[in-house]
């Protein structure tokens, strides 16, 4: 086995040990243990719903900025363009 093959094998082993959504989404019991949601599909639906709701609210939200001795003004918050940039 070459050094490259050994490193790839070690990388695969270590990748399996990382706690991530990708490693948990195929095991409903472990997914529920870590998230208290029954499975990955519910998690994905919840993320989609929250993304949609927060994106809409960010666009509609009016924020006011005020400083000492400065008049209050309406400004565009940097995140008002969207919840995440995909």
C-alpha positions as CSV (number, residue, x, y, z in Angstrom):
1,X,0.0,0.0,0.0
2,X,1.4,3.4,-1.0
3,X,1.6,6.4,1.3
4,X,-1.2,8.0,-0.7
5,X,-3.5,5.0,-0.2
6,X,-2.7,4.9,3.5
7,X,-3.5,8.6,3.9
8,X,-6.8,8.2,2.0
9,X,-7.7,5.2,4.2
10,X,-6.9,7.2,7.3
11,X,-8.8,10.2,6.0
12,X,-11.9,8.0,5.4
13,X,-11.7,6.6,8.9
14,X,-11.4,10.1,10.5
15,X,-14.2,11.4,8.3
16,X,-16.5,8.8,9.8
17,X,-15.7,10.0,13.3
18,X,-16.7,13.6,12.7
19,X,-20.1,14.6,14.1
20,X,-21.9,16.1,11.2
21,X,-25.4,16.1,9.6
22,X,-24.0,14.1,6.7
23,X,-22.8,11.4,9.0
24,X,-26.1,11.3,11.0
25,X,-28.7,11.6,8.3
26,X,-28.8,7.9,7.4
27,X,-29.2,6.8,11.0
28,X,-32.6,7.9,12.4
29,X,-31.9,6.7,15.9
30,X,-28.6,8.7,16.2
31,X,-30.2,11.7,14.4
32,X,-32.9,11.8,17.0
33,X,-30.4,11.4,19.8
34,X,-28.4,14.4,18.7
35,X,-31.2,16.7,17.4
36,X,-34.4,15.4,19.1
37,X,-36.0,15.4,15.7
38,X,-37.2,12.0,14.4
39,X,-35.2,11.9,11.2
40,X,-33.2,14.0,8.6
41,X,-36.3,14.6,6.4
42,X,-38.0,16.5,9.3
43,X,-34.8,18.4,9.9
44,X,-34.5,19.4,6.2
45,X,-38.2,20.5,6.1
46,X,-37.7,22.6,9.3
47,X,-34.6,24.2,7.8
48,X,-36.4,25.0,4.6
49,X,-39.3,26.5,6.4
50,X,-37.1,28.6,8.7
51,X,-35.0,29.7,5.8
52,X,-38.1,30.8,3.9
53,X,-39.6,32.6,6.9
54,X,-36.4,34.4,8.0
55,X,-35.6,35.4,4.4
56,X,-39.1,37.0,4.0
57,X,-38.8,38.7,7.4
58,X,-35.4,40.1,6.6
59,X,-36.6,41.7,3.5
60,X,-39.6,43.2,5.2
61,X,-38.0,44.3,8.4
62,X,-37.3,48.0,9.0
63,X,-34.4,48.7,11.3
64,X,-33.6,52.0,12.9
65,X,-30.1,53.2,13.7
66,X,-29.3,55.8,16.3
67,X,-26.2,57.2,17.8
68,X,-25.3,59.7,20.4
69,X,-26.2,63.2,19.2
70,X,-27.1,61.9,15.8
71,X,-30.6,61.9,14.3
72,X,-32.3,58.5,14.1
73,X,-32.4,57.2,10.5
74,X,-33.7,54.2,8.6
75,X,-31.0,52.0,7.2
76,X,-30.6,48.8,5.3
77,X,-29.2,46.0,7.5
78,X,-26.5,44.0,5.7
79,X,-28.5,40.7,6.2
80,X,-31.6,42.2,4.8
81,X,-30.7,40.9,1.3
82,X,-31.3,37.3,2.5
83,X,-30.7,34.8,5.2
84,X,-28.0,33.0,3.4
85,X,-26.3,33.5,0.1
86,X,-26.8,30.4,-1.9
